[in-house]
Amino acid sequence: MKFVNYIAQWRSAAKEALDHTAITLKFLCWLHVTNNYLCSPTHVYGPSMLPTLNLAGDVILAEHLSPRIGKVGHGDLVVVRSPLNPNRNLTKRIVGMEGDTVTFFDPLRGDATQTVVVPKGHVWIQGDNIYASHDSRHFGPIPYGLIQGKVFFRVWPLDVFGRVDQ
Amino acid sequence: MGTRNFLWNFTKKFVTFGLITVTVSDRYVTVVPVRGGSMSPTFNPKTSPSTGTFSDDYVLVEKFCLNKYKFSHGDVVVFRSPLNHKETHIKRIVALPGEWFGNRQNNDVLKIPEGHCWVEGDNAASSMDSKSFGPVVLGLIRGRVTHVVWPPHRIGAVKSTPPEGLSSL
């Protein structure tokens, strides 16, 4: 009798543990889907997007719907995967879409301006702070498929909480 | 009341199932069909030479390699086309970042830039690959093909070594 009791107890404990695991798993799945398909927070830092984003680091929200349906265009702030290191993300502004003619100059390399045509399926991205930004002026246009999300909201710091103007 | 309860339960199960499927296929493993003959004979070998039709193979794609983006020569990878982000291609990696790569067709030697790789189809005659659009950014890669899972008579692992006659190896 004691043995049967023991088994029953063990069984209920196991069932409870299983239920908890299932709930945790579901929650993690839900987190993954919202993070990848709706919006996700990103911490951005560095001087390349001054004065739009601060030097010390902002927490921004990027939504993933617009890139998926092709609704990003000129002037949008986007989070892209770096073409040089796939484990890094960059936050830059789209300056030219495919087929556009982009004229730019790099103050670190002299005053000469250059003009390029953005090839098919690519976008031209640049930081707002042209003096301290590593962007398409160095590595050229990037494939559209690298765009991860479009920045639309700033969460931190609190005094600039609100929509990010395009 | 009974039907409503049933419907509610059904929806809940359905959504949960969907969430789990999407998560697993995004993060761990997924199955995709191979269209076209650019990777023949590894995938889609011609069923009958007279008609020239391809039967679609279904392949298992693992995504664990995306944590570190470490690939080796001869890996078959799925990547988004650099020309059109809505298309995905399946090709074989021929050269990795930072390597010197000699193209046997026009005797060019070029250095693969950092964060890029050179991909080619096994069927050199009809393949849209790095020979037409240049090196591919590693960030576009969506996974590595490990097995053929359908049709049944072709089930088996995909070898990492390319068949004879690929332009560079």
HADDOCK unambig.tbl for C-alpha pairs under 7 A between the chains (distance, minus, plus):
assign (segid A and resid 29 and name CA) (segid B and resid 19 and name CA) 5.89 0.50 0.50
assign (segid A and resid 29 and name CA) (segid B and resid 20 and name CA) 5.84 0.50 0.50
assign (segid A and resid 29 and name CA) (segid B and resid 23 and name CA) 5.69 0.50 0.50
assign (segid A and resid 30 and name CA) (segid B and resid 19 and name CA) 6.28 0.50 0.50
assign (segid A and resid 32 and name CA) (segid B and resid 23 and name CA) 6.41 0.50 0.50
assign (segid A and resid 33 and name CA) (segid B and resid 19 and name CA) 6.93 0.50 0.50
assign (segid A and resid 33 and name CA) (segid B and resid 23 and name CA) 6.67 0.50 0.50
assign (segid A and resid 81 and name CA) (segid B and resid 139 and name CA) 6.35 0.50 0.50
assign (segid A and resid 83 and name CA) (segid B and resid 115 and name CA) 5.92 0.50 0.50
assign (segid A and resid 83 and name CA) (segid B and resid 137 and name CA) 5.76 0.50 0.50
assign (segid A and resid 83 and name CA) (segid B and resid 139 and name CA) 6.51 0.50 0.50
assign (segid A and resid 84 and name CA) (segid B and resid 114 and name CA) 5.37 0.50 0.50
assign (segid A and resid 84 and name CA) (segid B and resid 115 and name CA) 4.17 0.50 0.50
assign (segid A and resid 85 and name CA) (segid B and resid 115 and name CA) 5.21 0.50 0.50
assign (segid A and resid 86 and name CA) (segid B and resid 115 and name CA) 6.74 0.50 0.50
assign (segid A and resid 86 and name CA) (segid B and resid 138 and name CA) 6.08 0.50 0.50
assign (segid A and resid 86 and name CA) (segid B and resid 139 and name CA) 4.66 0.50 0.50
assign (segid A and resid 120 and name CA) (segid B and resid 83 and name CA) 5.72 0.50 0.50
assign (segid A and resid 121 and name CA) (segid B and resid 82 and name CA) 6.28 0.50 0.50
assign (segid A and resid 121 and name CA) (segid B and resid 83 and name CA) 4.25 0.50 0.50
assign (segid A and resid 121 and name CA) (segid B and resid 84 and name CA) 5.10 0.50 0.50
assign (segid A and resid 121 and name CA) (segid B and resid 85 and name CA) 6.93 0.50 0.50
assign (segid A and resid 122 and name CA) (segid B and resid 83 and name CA) 6.96 0.50 0.50
assign (segid A and resid 143 and name CA) (segid B and resid 82 and name CA) 5.14 0.50 0.50
assign (segid A and resid 144 and name CA) (segid B and resid 85 and name CA) 5.97 0.50 0.50
assign (segid A and resid 145 and name CA) (segid B and resid 80 and name CA) 6.49 0.50 0.50
assign (segid A and resid 145 and name CA) (segid B and resid 82 and name CA) 6.83 0.50 0.50
assign (segid A and resid 145 and name CA) (segid B and resid 85 and name CA) 4.77 0.50 0.50
assign (segid A and resid 145 and name CA) (segid B and resid 140 and name CA) 6.34 0.50 0.50
assign (segid A and resid 146 and name CA) (segid B and resid 139 and name CA) 6.47 0.50 0.50
assign (segid A and resid 146 and name CA) (segid B and resid 140 and name CA) 6.23 0.50 0.50
